[in-house]
Amino acid sequence: MFRSNKELKRNAFFYAGVGIVLVIIFNLEVVPISSEWEFSFIFLGLAILFYLKFVMRIEEEQTSL
């Protein structure tokens, strides 16, 4: 299933981040902001998560060499 404990931690971190973004999305319904800003916040959060996953993968490859 998982090749290593590091991969498990990386995937858990990524999906926890996705969960946090979803919680923020649901909380934005309470705050009266325009939909343009809401989509901007959502895409910014997802971009940060994918960037962190990318950086963690590169870091893991460098340490395994």
PAGUKE-422563 format. One line per 10 residues: number of its first residue (from 1); for each residue x, y, z of N, C-alpha, C, CB. Coordinates in nm, 2 decimals. Glycine has a CB too. Example, Ala and Ser with C-alpha at 12.3 -4.5 7.8 and 13.67 -1.06 7.14 Angstrom:
1 = 1.32:-0.57:0.78:1.23:-0.45:0.78:1.32:-0.33:0.78:1.13:-0.45:0.90 ~ 1.28:-0.22:0.71:1.37:-0.11:0.71:1.29:0.00:0.79:1.41:-0.06:0.57
END
This chain:
1 = 0.08:-0.12:0.00:0.00:0.00:0.00:0.09:0.13:0.00:-0.09:0.00:0.12 ~ 0.17:0.15:0.10:0.26:0.26:0.11:0.40:0.20:0.11:0.24:0.35:0.23 ~ 0.49:0.26:0.03:0.63:0.21:0.02:0.71:0.24:0.15:0.70:0.27:-0.10 ~ 0.68:0.35:0.21:0.76:0.39:0.33:0.67:0.47:0.42:0.88:0.46:0.29 ~ 0.73:0.49:0.54:0.66:0.57:0.64:0.66:0.72:0.59:0.73:0.56:0.78 ~ 0.76:0.76:0.52:0.77:0.90:0.47:0.65:0.92:0.37:0.90:0.92:0.40 ~ 0.63:0.82:0.29:0.52:0.84:0.19:0.38:0.85:0.26:0.52:0.72:0.09 ~ 0.37:0.77:0.37:0.25:0.78:0.45:0.23:0.92:0.51:0.25:0.67:0.55 ~ 0.34:0.97:0.57:0.33:1.10:0.63:0.30:1.21:0.52:0.46:1.13:0.70 ~ 0.36:1.20:0.41:0.34:1.30:0.30:0.20:1.30:0.25:0.44:1.27:0.18
11 = 0.14:1.18:0.23:0.00:1.17:0.19:-0.09:1.22:0.30:-0.03:1.03:0.15 ~ -0.07:1.18:0.42:-0.15:1.23:0.53:-0.15:1.38:0.55:-0.11:1.17:0.67 ~ -0.03:1.44:0.53:-0.02:1.59:0.54:-0.10:1.65:0.42:0.13:1.63:0.53 ~ -0.09:1.59:0.30:-0.15:1.65:0.19:-0.31:1.65:0.20:-0.11:1.58:0.06 ~ -0.36:1.53:0.24:-0.50:1.52:0.26:-0.56:1.59:0.38:-0.54:1.37:0.27 ~ -0.48:1.61:0.48:-0.52:1.70:0.59:-0.53:1.84:0.54:-0.42:1.68:0.71 ~ -0.44:1.88:0.46:-0.44:2.02:0.40:-0.56:2.04:0.32:-0.32:2.04:0.32 ~ -0.60:1.93:0.24:-0.72:1.94:0.15:-0.84:1.95:0.24:-0.73:1.82:0.06 ~ -0.84:1.88:0.35:-0.95:1.89:0.45:-0.96:2.03:0.51:-0.94:1.79:0.56 ~ -0.85:2.09:0.54:-0.85:2.22:0.60:-0.91:2.32:0.49:-0.71:2.27:0.64
21 = -0.87:2.31:0.37:-0.92:2.40:0.26:-1.07:2.38:0.25:-0.86:2.37:0.13 ~ -1.12:2.26:0.26:-1.27:2.23:0.25:-1.34:2.30:0.37:-1.30:2.09:0.25 ~ -1.28:2.29:0.49:-1.34:2.35:0.61:-1.35:2.50:0.59:-1.26:2.32:0.74 ~ -1.24:2.56:0.53:-1.24:2.70:0.51:-1.35:2.74:0.41:-1.10:2.75:0.46 ~ -1.37:2.66:0.31:-1.47:2.68:0.21:-1.61:2.69:0.27:-1.47:2.57:0.10 ~ -1.63:2.59:0.36:-1.76:2.59:0.43:-1.78:2.71:0.52:-1.78:2.46:0.51 ~ -1.67:2.76:0.58:-1.68:2.88:0.67:-1.69:3.00:0.59:-1.55:2.88:0.76 ~ -1.65:3.01:0.47:-1.67:3.13:0.38:-1.81:3.16:0.35:-1.59:3.11:0.26 ~ -1.90:3.06:0.36:-2.04:3.08:0.34:-2.10:3.17:0.45:-2.11:2.95:0.33 ~ -2.04:3.17:0.56:-2.09:3.25:0.67:-2.05:3.39:0.66:-2.04:3.19:0.81
31 = -1.93:3.41:0.60:-1.87:3.55:0.58:-1.92:3.60:0.45:-1.72:3.55:0.59 ~ -1.98:3.72:0.45:-2.03:3.78:0.33:-1.92:3.84:0.24:-2.14:3.88:0.36 ~ -1.87:3.76:0.15:-1.77:3.81:0.06:-1.82:3.77:-0.08:-1.63:3.75:0.09 ~ -1.76:3.84:-0.18:-1.80:3.81:-0.32:-1.75:3.68:-0.36:-1.76:3.92:-0.41 ~ -1.81:3.62:-0.46:-1.77:3.49:-0.51:-1.63:3.49:-0.58:-1.87:3.43:-0.61 ~ -1.60:3.61:-0.63:-1.46:3.62:-0.70:-1.35:3.60:-0.59:-1.45:3.75:-0.77 ~ -1.37:3.66:-0.48:-1.27:3.64:-0.37:-1.27:3.50:-0.32:-1.30:3.74:-0.26 ~ -1.39:3.44:-0.31:-1.40:3.31:-0.25:-1.32:3.21:-0.34:-1.55:3.27:-0.24 ~ -1.34:3.22:-0.47:-1.27:3.13:-0.56:-1.12:3.16:-0.56:-1.32:3.15:-0.71 ~ -1.08:3.28:-0.54:-0.94:3.32:-0.53:-0.88:3.25:-0.41:-0.92:3.47:-0.52
41 = -0.95:3.26:-0.30:-0.90:3.19:-0.17:-0.89:3.04:-0.19:-0.99:3.23:-0.06 ~ -0.99:2.98:-0.25:-0.99:2.84:-0.27:-0.87:2.80:-0.36:-1.12:2.79:-0.34 ~ -0.85:2.87:-0.47:-0.74:2.83:-0.56:-0.61:2.86:-0.50:-0.75:2.90:-0.69 ~ -0.59:2.96:-0.42:-0.47:2.99:-0.36:-0.44:2.88:-0.26:-0.48:3.13:-0.28 ~ -0.53:2.84:-0.18:-0.51:2.73:-0.08:-0.47:2.60:-0.15:-0.63:2.71:0.00 ~ -0.54:2.57:-0.26:-0.50:2.44:-0.33:-0.37:2.45:-0.40:-0.61:2.41:-0.44 ~ -0.33:2.57:-0.45:-0.20:2.59:-0.51:-0.09:2.57:-0.40:-0.19:2.73:-0.57 ~ -0.11:2.63:-0.28:-0.01:2.61:-0.18:0.00:2.46:-0.14:-0.05:2.69:-0.05 ~ -0.11:2.39:-0.13:-0.10:2.25:-0.10:-0.02:2.17:-0.20:-0.24:2.19:-0.08 ~ -0.05:2.19:-0.33:0.02:2.12:-0.44:0.17:2.16:-0.44:-0.05:2.14:-0.57
51 = 0.20:2.28:-0.41:0.34:2.33:-0.41:0.41:2.26:-0.30:0.35:2.48:-0.39 ~ 0.35:2.25:-0.18:0.41:2.18:-0.06:0.43:2.04:-0.09:0.32:2.20:0.06 ~ 0.34:1.97:-0.16:0.35:1.83:-0.19:0.47:1.82:-0.29:0.22:1.77:-0.25 ~ 0.48:1.91:-0.39:0.59:1.90:-0.48:0.72:1.92:-0.41:0.57:2.01:-0.59 ~ 0.73:2.02:-0.32:0.86:2.04:-0.25:0.89:1.93:-0.16:0.85:2.17:-0.17 ~ 0.80:1.87:-0.10:0.82:1.75:-0.01:0.87:1.63:-0.09:0.70:1.71:0.07 ~ 0.82:1.61:-0.21:0.86:1.50:-0.29:1.01:1.53:-0.34:0.77:1.49:-0.42 ~ 1.04:1.65:-0.38:1.18:1.68:-0.42:1.28:1.66:-0.30:1.19:1.82:-0.47 ~ 1.24:1.71:-0.19:1.32:1.69:-0.07:1.34:1.55:-0.03:1.26:1.77:0.05 ~ 1.24:1.47:-0.04:1.25:1.32:-0.02:1.35:1.26:-0.11:1.12:1.26:-0.02
61 = 1.34:1.29:-0.24:1.43:1.24:-0.34:1.57:1.27:-0.32:1.39:1.28:-0.48 ~ 1.60:1.40:-0.27:1.73:1.44:-0.24:1.79:1.37:-0.12:1.74:1.59:-0.22 ~ 1.71:1.35:-0.02:1.76:1.28:0.10:1.78:1.13:0.08:1.67:1.30:0.22 ~ 1.71:1.07:-0.02:1.73:0.93:-0.04:1.85:0.89:-0.13:1.60:0.87:-0.10 ~ 1.91:0.99:-0.19:2.03:0.97:-0.27:2.15:0.94:-0.19:2.05:1.08:-0.37
END
